[in-house]
Structure formats: structure tokens, C-alpha cells
């Protein structure tokens, strides 16, 4: 597999650093002047942010799982009610047609 060559350039207008793929001319990364990787935060604070984001994602996932289980229960109740109502319908009468309501 052929290795692509990357060029690191400095923008003459704004002074930002660009990494460009030589073969395609596509900008692979862009760093504004004076900015530091990670936004200037320490490694420990970045890890704390990741842990907080992970905990929040787990909470959202748990809420969605609970909502899905509750949805299954609600759908089951609606199905049972529809079955009961289906027994009340007169079999000799055709079902109502939606376009007759207009």
C-alpha cells in the first residue's frame, strides 16, 4: 500500500498551520495560530472530561432503554385494547373507509 505524503504549511494570511495531503490536495488538519492541542487543558482535566462524558452517555443510554421497555408495555396494552374492541364490531357491517370521512 502506498504511503501518502503530507505537507505542513503555514497560512500567510492568518498564520494557522495546515496539514495537506499531497496526492489529493485535501486539508487533513487545521490549527489556528496560538492554539494548543487539547485547548490548552492538562491531560488530567481532559481525562476528567472524558469520564464525565462517558457517564452522561451511559445515563442517556439507560433512560432510552427504560423508555423502550416502557414503550413495549404501552404497545402491548394498546394491542390488547384493540383486540377487545375488535370483538365488539359487527361482522356483517363493512369496516369504515378513511376517505368516507371527507
CORBEL-V621298 format. One record per residue. RES is the residue in three letters. PSI is psi as a letter, one per 30 degrees, with the letter a starting at -180 (* if undefined). D_LAST is the distance of its C-alpha to the last C-alpha in Angstrom with 1 decimal. Layout:
res=RES psi=PSI d_last=D_LAST
res=RES psi=PSI d_last=D_LAST
//
This chain:
res=UNK psi=k d_last=65.7
res=UNK psi=k d_last=66.5
res=UNK psi=k d_last=66.6
res=UNK psi=k d_last=64.9
res=UNK psi=k d_last=66.9
res=UNK psi=k d_last=65.7
res=UNK psi=k d_last=66.9
res=UNK psi=k d_last=67.2
res=UNK psi=l d_last=67.0
res=UNK psi=k d_last=67.4
res=UNK psi=k d_last=65.1
res=UNK psi=f d_last=67.4
res=UNK psi=e d_last=64.9
res=UNK psi=f d_last=63.8
res=UNK psi=g d_last=66.3
res=UNK psi=l d_last=63.8
res=UNK psi=k d_last=64.6
res=UNK psi=k d_last=62.5
res=UNK psi=k d_last=62.8
res=UNK psi=k d_last=61.9
res=UNK psi=k d_last=61.7
res=UNK psi=e d_last=64.2
res=UNK psi=e d_last=62.6
res=UNK psi=f d_last=59.1
res=UNK psi=g d_last=59.8
res=UNK psi=k d_last=57.0
res=UNK psi=j d_last=57.7
res=UNK psi=e d_last=58.0
res=UNK psi=l d_last=58.6
res=UNK psi=k d_last=59.1
res=UNK psi=k d_last=61.2
res=UNK psi=l d_last=61.4
res=UNK psi=k d_last=64.9
res=UNK psi=f d_last=66.3
res=UNK psi=k d_last=63.7
res=UNK psi=l d_last=64.9
res=UNK psi=k d_last=63.3
res=UNK psi=g d_last=61.2
res=UNK psi=g d_last=60.9
res=UNK psi=g d_last=64.5
res=UNK psi=l d_last=63.8
res=UNK psi=l d_last=66.2
res=UNK psi=e d_last=65.6
res=UNK psi=e d_last=65.4
res=UNK psi=e d_last=62.7
res=UNK psi=e d_last=60.7
res=UNK psi=e d_last=61.0
res=UNK psi=e d_last=60.0
res=UNK psi=e d_last=56.9
res=UNK psi=e d_last=56.1
res=UNK psi=e d_last=56.6
res=UNK psi=e d_last=54.4
res=UNK psi=e d_last=51.6
res=UNK psi=e d_last=52.0
res=UNK psi=e d_last=51.8
res=UNK psi=e d_last=48.7
res=UNK psi=e d_last=47.1
res=UNK psi=e d_last=48.1
res=UNK psi=e d_last=46.5
res=UNK psi=e d_last=43.2
res=UNK psi=e d_last=43.4
res=UNK psi=e d_last=44.2
res=UNK psi=e d_last=41.2
res=UNK psi=e d_last=38.9
res=UNK psi=e d_last=40.4
res=UNK psi=e d_last=40.0
res=UNK psi=e d_last=36.4
res=UNK psi=e d_last=35.8
res=UNK psi=e d_last=37.6
res=UNK psi=e d_last=35.5
res=UNK psi=e d_last=32.3
res=UNK psi=e d_last=33.5
res=UNK psi=e d_last=34.1
res=UNK psi=e d_last=30.7
res=UNK psi=e d_last=29.0
res=UNK psi=e d_last=31.3
res=UNK psi=e d_last=30.3
res=UNK psi=e d_last=26.6
res=UNK psi=e d_last=27.4
res=UNK psi=e d_last=29.5
res=UNK psi=e d_last=26.8
res=UNK psi=e d_last=24.3
res=UNK psi=e d_last=27.0
res=UNK psi=e d_last=27.7
res=UNK psi=e d_last=24.0
res=UNK psi=e d_last=24.0
res=UNK psi=f d_last=26.9
res=UNK psi=f d_last=25.1
res=UNK psi=k d_last=22.4
res=UNK psi=k d_last=23.1
res=UNK psi=f d_last=24.2
res=UNK psi=f d_last=23.7
res=UNK psi=k d_last=20.0
res=UNK psi=l d_last=17.9
res=UNK psi=l d_last=15.9
res=UNK psi=k d_last=12.2
res=UNK psi=k d_last=10.2
res=UNK psi=e d_last=8.1
res=UNK psi=f d_last=5.9
res=UNK psi=f d_last=5.5
res=UNK psi=f d_last=3.8
res=UNK psi=* d_last=0.0
//
